[in-house]
Amino acid sequence: MMKLTLVFLLAMFLLQIATAQQVADPCESPKRERRAMESQLRDWPNLAKYREVNGKLGVPVEGETRVVFLGDSITEAWDLSVFFKGKPYVNRGISGQTTPQILLRFRQDVIALNPDTVVILAGTNDIAENTGPTSVGAIEDNLKSMVDLARKNGVRPILASVLPAATYPWRLEIRPIDKILALNQWMKEYAATEGIGYVDYYSAMVTDRHGLKAELSSDGVHPNEAGYTIMAPLLAEAIAKSKVSPSKKSP
């Protein structure tokens, strides 16, 4: 009986210590959240993510046809060393980003790397309202600005269609289908008018209900290995067909 009493008292003592620690600084969790928010506000486009590695990358060697993949998590998760083995391809995707954030990164993460080509896959997070409500027209304007920056600096731009998505797991209230269709149609027409590259992932990956095929994704938004396996040859063909000769930057 004495042993049980001692165990009980010890348990109560440890519980009191744990409770006291929580009471001692009940604001620690909000503080962490505030620090994270402040960090994001200081570097909204997350330029810090690739700044150091960009400096180490250096300029392309003679004969190297460098391609920069620019975008959000769909790009960031793409293992280019596996799907484009031996190619001098550079991944500059950042999870969760929208086109205004990606646009702010364009000079550092694309132009400064002196690539031959940039593949731009962006827009789905705008539709998901990751950085607030955004019209299709605003997304189009940001993509136009990226194309303009690329061409003025001698980089071949390729626009990639937004992948199909019937819903977003993190924003179930949003119905993205109509905006995705509208944005992809605009990109296709804009690319044809401007004489720039365009790759249509959407048509090869969509269901009859405008969602992403189940076998190509675990969440209906992000492609899995099977999804990237479909995307890779489509992009390889688009890169090969890209005949654009962008105007060089004026001296």
C-alpha positions as CSV (number, residue, x, y, z in Angstrom):
1,M,0.0,0.0,0.0
2,M,2.9,2.3,0.9
3,K,4.4,1.7,-2.5
4,L,1.2,2.5,-4.4
5,T,0.9,5.8,-2.4
6,L,4.5,6.8,-3.3
7,V,3.9,6.0,-7.0
8,F,0.7,8.1,-6.9
9,L,2.4,11.0,-5.2
10,L,5.3,10.9,-7.7
11,A,2.9,10.9,-10.6
12,M,1.1,13.9,-9.2
13,F,4.4,15.7,-8.7
14,L,5.4,15.1,-12.3
15,L,2.0,16.3,-13.5
16,Q,2.3,19.5,-11.5
17,I,5.8,20.2,-13.0
18,A,4.5,19.7,-16.5
19,T,1.5,21.9,-15.8
20,A,3.7,24.6,-14.2
21,Q,5.9,24.6,-17.3
22,Q,2.9,25.2,-19.5
23,V,1.6,27.9,-17.3
24,A,5.1,29.5,-17.1
25,D,4.9,30.5,-20.7
26,P,1.4,30.0,-22.1
27,C,2.3,32.3,-25.1
28,E,5.2,30.2,-26.4
29,S,3.1,28.7,-29.2
30,P,1.7,32.0,-30.4
31,K,5.2,33.4,-30.2
32,R,6.5,30.7,-32.5
33,E,3.7,31.4,-34.9
34,R,4.4,35.1,-34.8
35,R,8.1,34.5,-35.5
36,A,7.3,32.3,-38.4
37,M,4.9,34.9,-39.8
38,E,7.4,37.7,-39.4
39,S,10.0,35.6,-41.2
40,Q,7.6,35.1,-44.1
41,L,6.7,38.7,-44.3
42,R,10.4,39.8,-44.4
43,D,11.0,37.4,-47.3
44,W,7.6,36.9,-48.9
45,P,8.9,35.4,-52.2
46,N,11.4,33.2,-50.2
47,L,14.4,34.5,-52.1
48,A,16.6,33.0,-49.3
49,K,15.7,29.5,-50.3
50,Y,17.9,29.3,-53.4
51,R,20.2,32.4,-52.9
52,E,23.2,30.5,-51.7
53,V,22.9,27.5,-54.0
54,N,22.5,29.9,-57.0
55,G,25.8,31.5,-56.1
56,K,27.5,28.2,-56.1
57,L,25.9,27.0,-59.4
58,G,27.9,29.4,-61.6
59,V,27.3,30.1,-65.3
60,P,26.7,27.3,-67.8
61,V,29.8,25.8,-69.3
62,E,30.4,26.0,-73.0
63,G,27.9,23.8,-74.9
64,E,25.6,23.4,-71.9
65,T,21.9,24.0,-72.6
66,R,20.7,24.8,-69.1
67,V,16.9,24.6,-68.4
68,V,15.4,26.1,-65.2
69,F,12.2,24.6,-63.9
70,L,10.2,27.3,-62.1
71,G,7.1,26.8,-60.1
72,D,5.5,25.6,-56.9
73,S,5.4,22.2,-55.1
74,I,4.6,20.3,-58.3
75,T,8.0,21.5,-59.6
76,E,9.9,21.3,-56.3
77,A,8.9,17.6,-55.9
78,W,10.0,16.7,-59.4
79,D,13.3,14.7,-59.2
80,L,14.9,16.0,-62.4
81,S,18.0,13.8,-62.0
82,V,15.8,10.8,-62.4
83,F,13.4,11.9,-65.1
84,F,16.0,13.9,-67.1
85,K,19.1,11.9,-66.3
86,G,22.4,13.7,-67.3
87,K,20.6,16.9,-68.4
88,P,21.8,20.2,-67.0
89,Y,18.3,21.0,-65.6
90,V,17.9,23.1,-62.5
91,N,14.9,22.9,-60.1
92,R,13.6,26.2,-58.7
93,G,10.2,25.2,-57.4
94,I,8.9,26.3,-54.0
95,S,6.0,24.6,-52.3
96,G,2.8,26.7,-51.9
97,Q,3.9,29.6,-54.0
98,T,1.6,31.7,-56.2
99,T,2.5,33.6,-59.4
100,P,3.2,37.0,-57.7
101,Q,5.8,35.3,-55.5
102,I,7.3,33.4,-58.4
103,L,7.5,36.5,-60.4
104,L,9.5,38.3,-57.7
105,R,12.0,35.4,-57.8
106,F,12.4,35.5,-61.5
107,R,15.5,37.6,-61.8
108,Q,17.4,35.7,-59.0
109,D,16.2,32.2,-59.7
110,V,16.1,32.3,-63.5
111,I,17.8,35.2,-65.3
112,A,20.9,35.2,-63.0
113,L,21.5,31.5,-63.8
114,N,21.8,32.2,-67.6
115,P,19.7,29.4,-68.8
116,D,18.7,28.6,-72.4
117,T,15.1,27.9,-71.4
118,V,12.8,28.4,-68.5
119,V,9.7,26.1,-67.9
120,I,7.0,27.9,-66.0
121,L,4.5,25.7,-64.2
122,A,2.4,28.0,-61.9
123,G,-1.1,29.1,-61.2
124,T,-2.9,26.4,-59.3
125,N,-2.0,27.9,-55.9
126,D,-3.4,31.3,-57.1
127,I,-6.7,29.5,-57.9
128,A,-6.5,27.9,-54.4
129,E,-6.2,31.4,-53.0
130,N,-3.0,30.6,-51.1
131,T,-2.2,34.4,-51.0
132,G,-5.8,35.6,-51.2
133,P,-8.5,35.7,-53.9
134,T,-7.0,36.1,-57.4
135,S,-8.7,36.5,-60.7
136,V,-7.6,34.5,-63.8
137,G,-6.7,37.9,-65.4
138,A,-4.2,38.6,-62.6
139,I,-2.6,35.2,-63.0
140,E,-2.3,35.8,-66.8
141,D,-0.6,39.2,-66.1
142,N,2.0,37.6,-63.9
143,L,2.7,34.9,-66.4
144,K,3.0,37.6,-69.2
145,S,5.5,39.4,-67.0
146,M,7.6,36.3,-66.6
147,V,7.6,35.7,-70.4
148,D,8.6,39.3,-71.0
149,L,11.5,39.1,-68.6
150,A,12.6,35.8,-70.1
151,R,12.6,37.0,-73.7
152,K,14.2,40.3,-72.9
153,N,17.1,38.4,-71.3
154,G,17.6,35.9,-74.0
155,V,15.8,33.0,-72.3
156,R,13.3,30.8,-74.1
157,P,10.1,30.6,-72.1
158,I,7.8,27.5,-72.1
159,L,4.4,27.8,-70.4
160,A,3.1,24.6,-68.8
161,S,-0.6,24.0,-68.4
162,V,-2.0,23.8,-64.8
163,L,-2.7,20.2,-63.9
164,P,-6.3,19.1,-63.4
165,A,-7.7,19.3,-59.9
166,A,-11.4,18.8,-58.9
167,T,-10.7,20.1,-55.4
168,Y,-7.9,21.3,-53.2
169,P,-7.5,19.2,-49.9
170,W,-6.5,22.3,-48.0
171,R,-9.3,24.5,-49.5
172,L,-12.3,22.3,-50.0
173,E,-14.7,25.2,-50.4
174,I,-13.0,26.2,-53.6
175,R,-14.2,24.8,-56.9
176,P,-11.2,25.2,-59.3
177,I,-12.3,23.5,-62.5
178,D,-13.6,26.5,-64.4
179,K,-10.6,28.7,-63.6
180,I,-8.2,25.9,-64.5
181,L,-9.9,25.4,-67.8
182,A,-9.9,29.1,-68.6
183,L,-6.3,29.7,-67.6
184,N,-5.1,26.7,-69.7
185,Q,-7.0,27.8,-72.7
186,W,-5.5,31.3,-72.4
187,M,-2.0,29.9,-72.0
188,K,-2.4,27.8,-75.1
189,E,-3.7,30.7,-77.2
190,Y,-1.1,33.2,-75.8
191,A,1.8,30.8,-76.5
192,A,0.6,30.3,-80.1
193,T,0.2,34.1,-80.6
194,E,3.6,34.9,-79.1
195,G,5.4,32.1,-80.7
196,I,6.6,30.6,-77.4
197,G,6.6,27.0,-76.1
198,Y,3.6,25.4,-74.4
199,V,3.3,22.0,-72.9
200,D,-0.2,20.5,-72.2
201,Y,0.0,18.2,-69.2
202,Y,-3.7,18.7,-68.5
203,S,-5.1,16.7,-71.4
204,A,-3.0,13.7,-70.7
205,M,-3.8,13.5,-67.0
206,V,-7.5,14.6,-66.7
207,T,-10.5,12.4,-65.9
208,D,-13.9,12.9,-67.5
209,R,-14.9,14.9,-64.4
210,H,-12.0,17.3,-64.8
211,G,-10.0,15.8,-61.9
212,L,-6.5,14.3,-61.8
213,K,-6.5,10.6,-62.6
214,A,-6.4,8.6,-59.3
215,E,-3.4,6.5,-60.4
216,L,-1.4,9.6,-61.0
217,S,-1.7,11.3,-57.6
218,S,-2.3,10.5,-54.0
219,D,-4.2,13.7,-53.2
220,G,-5.8,14.8,-56.5
221,V,-3.4,17.7,-56.9
222,H,0.3,16.6,-56.7
223,P,1.5,14.0,-59.2
224,N,3.2,10.9,-58.0
225,E,5.9,9.0,-59.9
226,A,3.4,7.8,-62.5
227,G,2.3,11.3,-63.0
228,Y,5.8,12.7,-63.6
229,T,6.4,9.7,-65.9
230,I,3.6,11.1,-68.1
231,M,4.8,14.7,-67.8
232,A,8.5,14.1,-68.6
233,P,8.2,13.1,-72.3
234,L,5.6,15.8,-73.0
235,L,8.0,18.4,-71.7
236,A,11.0,16.9,-73.4
237,E,9.1,17.2,-76.7
238,A,8.1,20.8,-75.9
239,I,11.7,21.7,-75.2
240,A,12.9,20.1,-78.4
241,K,10.2,21.9,-80.4
242,S,10.8,25.3,-78.9
243,K,12.1,27.4,-81.8
244,V,11.8,30.8,-80.2
245,S,14.7,33.3,-80.5
246,P,14.0,35.7,-77.7
247,S,15.3,39.3,-78.1
248,K,18.4,39.9,-76.1
249,K,18.5,42.4,-73.3
250,S,19.2,45.9,-74.6
251,P,22.6,47.3,-73.7
